[in-house]
Amino acid sequence: MSGLADERPASGSLTIRRLTEPDAAQFREIRLEALRTAPDAFAASLETEVAKDLAQFEARLVRNHVFGAFEGKSIIGMAGYFRQS
């Protein structure tokens, strides 16, 4: 994969919004790409995240606050946080 940023459309419009369950497939894709390219930026490992199914990514979006940056319909970035109990 050449990287998600290289595949984005040249639409020029950027939207940032909270990700929801229907965004889980795109979230999974960009998270795995980020773990491949910058593993030190994450507490999780690529091996652990690859093993998770789509339902687990959907659940993560429900439990946590994850935001995506979109150009058109393509996700080009993400940021998230969660509250420790």
C-alpha positions in Angstrom: 0.0 0.0 0.0 1.4 3.4 -0.9 -0.2 5.1 2.0 -3.6 6.6 2.4 -2.5 10.2 2.1 -1.2 9.4 -1.5 -4.6 8.0 -2.5 -6.8 10.9 -1.5 -8.8 13.0 -4.0 -7.7 16.5 -4.8 -11.0 18.0 -3.8 -9.6 20.6 -1.5 -12.3 20.4 1.1 -11.4 19.1 4.5 -13.9 17.9 7.1 -13.1 16.8 10.6 -15.8 14.9 12.5 -16.2 12.2 15.2 -16.1 8.7 13.8 -19.0 6.4 14.3 -19.7 2.7 13.8 -20.3 3.1 10.0 -16.7 4.5 9.8 -15.2 1.4 11.4 -13.7 -0.1 8.1 -12.0 3.2 7.2 -10.8 3.6 10.8 -9.4 0.1 10.8 -7.6 0.7 7.5 -6.0 4.0 8.6 -5.1 2.8 12.1 -3.3 -0.3 10.7 -1.5 1.9 8.2 -0.4 4.2 11.0 0.8 1.3 13.1 2.9 0.1 10.1 4.5 3.5 9.4 4.8 4.9 13.0 4.6 2.0 15.5 6.3 4.0 18.3 3.4 6.4 18.3 1.0 3.8 19.6 0.7 1.7 22.8 -0.8 -1.2 20.7 1.2 -3.4 18.3 0.3 -4.0 14.7 0.1 -7.7 15.4 -2.6 -7.1 18.1 -4.6 -4.7 16.0 -4.5 -6.8 12.8 -6.1 -9.7 14.8 -9.1 -7.7 15.8 -12.3 -8.0 13.7 -14.4 -5.1 12.5 -16.8 -5.4 15.4 -14.0 -4.6 17.8 -13.2 -1.4 15.8 -16.9 -0.5 15.9 -16.9 -1.0 19.7 -13.8 1.2 20.0 -15.6 4.0 18.2 -18.6 3.8 20.5 -16.4 3.7 23.7 -13.8 6.4 22.8 -13.6 9.7 21.1 -12.0 9.2 17.7 -12.0 12.0 15.1 -11.3 11.6 11.4 -10.1 14.1 8.8 -11.7 13.6 5.5 -11.1 14.9 2.0 -14.3 14.1 0.3 -15.3 10.6 1.4 -11.7 9.5 2.0 -10.2 9.5 5.5 -6.7 11.0 5.5 -6.0 11.3 9.2 -7.2 10.5 12.7 -6.8 11.5 16.3 -8.4 10.0 19.4 -8.4 9.9 23.1 -10.0 7.9 25.9 -10.7 8.5 29.5 -9.0 6.1 31.8 -11.1 4.8 34.7 
